[in-house]
Amino acid sequence: MTKKYKINLLDLFSGIGGFHLGLKKAGFKVNSYFSEIDKYAIEVYKYNFKNSNYVKSVTDVRGDELPKIDAITFGSPCQDFSIAGKGKGLKGNRSSLISEAIRLISECRPSFFIWENVKGTFSSNNGEDFWSIIQAFANIGGYRLEWQLLNTNWFLPQNRERLYLVGYTSGQSRGQIFPVGQSLGEATNEIDIIGDTNKGGQRGAIHSTKGIVSALSATDYKQPKQIAAMRGRNLDNPSERRSGQPIIVNHNCLTEAIGRQGSSKEYINSLKKINKSIGYVRRLTPIECERLQGFQDNWTQTGVNGPISDTQRYKMCGNAVTVDVVEAVGQRIKNVLY
């Protein structure tokens, strides 16, 4: 039996608990203190982690009011670093919240911390923002820092590049956390590209007679580039559709593509010629979005106050960290530090 290492986790900007679940799958027994301001995400987190402790907004959390914290995780708001954002970098109100996480690392002195953010963090303000953050981590003192750009498509059929940075107390190390190799994941599903959404509908969305298509968004949040389906699936068979296909790949975040209902039959027919198993392009289900991020089916369906709307479920999945990636990082941390 795999030994479970008990940790008190301070889960900042926690969303629906991707860090908590990933570390749990990596072999940690997690007691979490989580901080979040989205009321639906709070409900879902409480529902799935019954013994978790809500500690309000990150700006309200104080280290001396918490028990001994062993780990801090944070996927701080990324809009100002992303291509889709305004490019404000650390000057943006949302991205500047990382300073609160840095403050809490200094106050709590955890054994390790994990920061996740978008690829654009590297290039924000010509790289100055990233190195300012690295300097701020270094100024805390006593932590070794490692980072790597990881991709969800090493584990699941979604192209989602994210920066992962791990800090850990230097005296603990028996090796290095990174690199986490692509060979550790490698999504086994083969994917066929069956259409380009730039050819259909408002803002590049593809539509069928079923209505608006929900998609993985492109880096600009406006033009989902490609529609894909798993090879050999028959979408006319309900049991095949439930398996999570078709999916839309090659994008950075989950979101809804906005458009008008009723694209031309000619375009839908043209997709059939590319792949005869495809009869239409349909909206992604919330379950498919959960699967693409490594969560169990219906993870976001219910909160402590009852059912959650599909609109909120899509949003929460899009904002989440990928569980499988966190698990891989967590396994490396466990092997190196414990």
N, C-alpha and C positions, 0 to 999 in steps of 0.2 A: 504494500500500500504506500502511495506517495505521501511523504510527510507534509503536513500543512503548517506553514509558518504564520503565526498570528501577527497581524499588524493593525494598528490604529491608523486609518487613512483619513486625511483631510482632503476631500474631493471638491476642488474649487471649480466654478463654472461647470457644474457636474452634469448638466443635461439629464439624459435618461440612464446614466450609470455605466457607460461604456468602459471607463477606466476600472470601476469597481468590478464589473463582470469579467473583464479581461484578466485582471490580477487574480481573481478567484479561480478562473480556469487555468491560470499558470501555476497554481498550487499554494496560494496564500489564503489564509482564513481572515477575512476582512471585516473589521468593525469600522464602519464609516461615519464620518462627520461631514455632511455635504452642504455646499453653498451654491445657491442658484436663485435667480429672480423670476424665471418663467414659471407661472403657476401650474401649467399643465405638465411640464417636466418634473416639477416638485412632486406632483400627484403620482406620476408614473414611477419615480424613484422610490417614493415611500411604499407604493403598492408592491414593487418587486423586491425591495429590501426592507422587510418588515421591521428589523431592529436598527435601522439607520437613524442617525440623529441630525435633524435639520438645524443649521447654524446661521440662517438668513443670508443676507448679501455679503459678498466678500469684503466690502468696506466696513462692515459691522463686526467682522470676526477678529478676535484678539487672542494671541497665543497663550497668554496667561489665564485665559478662561477655559482652556481646553486641557484634557489629560495629555499624557506623553504621546506625541504624534510620531509615528515611525515612517510615514510616507506622505508626500503631498503630490497630487496630480492636478494638472490644469491645462485645459485647451482654451486659453484665454481668447476672447473675441478677436476674430481675424479679419473683419471686413476692411479695416484700414490698411492691412498688409496685402490683401488679395487684389488680383487684377480687376475683380468685380467691384471693389470698393473705390474710394476716392483718392487712393494713393497717399493718404496723409501720414502713414506710418505711425511712429510713436506720438505724433502730434494729434492724432485722431483720438476722440474721447473714448472710443471702445477699446482700441488697442492699448491705450495708456493704463488700462486696468491691470496689465501685467505687473506694474509696480506694487500693487496690493499683494500679489502672489509672492513677489520677491521679499516684501516686508514680512510675510508670514513664514517664509522659509527661515529668515533671520531670527524671528521670534521663537519658532518651534524647533528648529535644528533637527529635522527628520533625518533618518538614516539615508534616505534617497528621495529624489523628486523627479517627476517626469513632466516635461512640457511638450505639448503638441501644437503645431501651427501650420499654416499654409506654406507652400513652396515660395510664395512671393516675399516671405519674411527675409530670405537671403538677399533679395535685390532691392528691398524698400529703401528709398533715399540713397541709391547707389551702394547699398550694403552697410551704410552707417548705422541704421537702426539695429540690425542684427548684432553688430559688434558692440554697440552700446549696451544691449541686453546681456551679452556675454560678459562684458566688463562688470555689469551690475551683479551678476551671479558670482563672479570671481571675488568681488568686493565683500561678499558675505564671509568668505574665508573658510578654509577647511574642506572644501568640496572639489572633487575631480569632476570635470565636465567632459561629456562625450555626446556627439550628435551624428545623425545620419538622416538622409532623405529616404523614406520608406514608401512603398506603393502597395495599396490594397490589392492590386491585381496579382501580387505574388500569392495571395491566399483566396481571394474571391473574385468573381468576374466583374470587377469595376476598377477603372483606372482612376486612382485617387492618391496623388502624391502629397505626402505630408512630412514636415520636419519633426523628428522626435529627438529631444535633448534629455539626457539623464545626468543628474548630479548625484554624487554619493560621497560619503565621508571617506577620505583618502586612505585611512588606516585599515579599511575593511577589505580592500580589493584582493582577489586571487586571480586576476585576469582583466580582460576588457569586456564591456557590455557590447559594443559594436566592433565590427560590422555584424548586423543581422543579415544573413544571406538570403537571396531570392529563392534558393533551393529549399529553404525551410518551409516555404508556403507553396508556390506554384499551383494556382487554381487549375483543377484538372478538367474543367468543362471547356470544350471547344466552342468557339464563337464564330458565327458567320455574320458578316455585314450584309444587310439586305436593303439598305436605303440610306440616302443622305437627306437630312431634314431641311437643308438649305433649299430644297426644291419644293417645299410644300408649306402653305399656310403663313399666317401672320407670325412674325418673329421666328420663322424657320421651323415652326411646329408642324408635325405630320398629323393629319386627322383622318378618321374613318367615319363611317356612318354611326359608330358607337359614341362619337363625341370627342371631347378634348383629350389629348394624349398627355399623360404625366411622365416626366422624364428625369434622367440625370442631366443636370444643366451643364453647359459649356463653361469655360472660364470667365466668360463675360455675363453669365446668367441669362443670356438672351437667345443664343442659338445652339441648342443641342445638336451636335454635328452628325451623329450616326445612330441608326436603329439597328439592333442586333437581335438574333434569336439563337437559342442553342440548337445545334445540329440534330436533325432527326426527330424533332418534336412535332406533334400534330396538334395544332392549336384549336382544332375543331373538337378535340376530346377534352372535356372539362378536367379530367384527372391530370392530363398533361399540362393544362394551363395553370393548375394549382402548383405545379413544380417550380414556378418562378420564371416562366418565359412568356413572351419575349422580354428581353431586357435591353436597356439602352446603355452603351458603354462609352468610354473615352472621355470622361468628364470629371470634374473635381468635386461637385456637391450635388446632393439630392434636392430637387425642387420641382415645382410644377411649371411646365411650359405653357404659356398663355396663348390662346388662339381661338379662332372661330370654328364652330362645328361644321362638318360637311366638306371635306376635301374631295377632289374629283375622283370618280371611279377609275378613270384612266390611270391615275398615279398609283392607286392601290393595286390595280391589275399589273402595273409594271413591276411592283414588288414581287408578285407571284412568279414572274418570269425568272427572277433572280433566285428565288428559293420557293419551290412549289409547295412546301409545307406551310408557308405563310399565306393566310387568307385575308388578314387584316392586321392593322396595327392598333393595339388597344392601350388603355391606360394602365400604368403600373399599379398594382395593388399595394396597400400599406404593408402587407406581409412580405411582398417581394422586396420592398425597400428595407425592411427589417433584416431580411436574409442577406442582402447586399452589404449590410453593415455588421453582420455576424451575430445579430440578436436572434433569440428564439421567436418562433411565430407568435404573433399577437402580444409581443412585449409592450407595445404602446397602446394596446386596445383599451386598457382599463387603468384608471387611477384610483386613489383612495376615496374619491368622491363620485366614482361611477365611470360610465363610458366616456371615451375621448373621441372627438370628431376626426374624420379622415384628414381634414385640412391640417389640424395640429399634429397628427401622426406623421404626415409627410414632412412637416417643418422640423419636428424633433429628430427624425431619422437623418435629415440633411445636416443638422447641427452636431450630430454625434461623432465620436471617434469610432473607428472600426475595431470591434472587439478582438478579432483575430490578430491584428497587428499589435495591440496592447498585450495580448497573451504572449506573443513571441518575445516582445521586449521584457515582459515580466519574467519569463522563463530564464532569460539571460541574466537578469538582475538576481534572481534566486540562486542560480548556479555560481555566479561570481561573488555575491555578497554573503550568501548563507551556506 
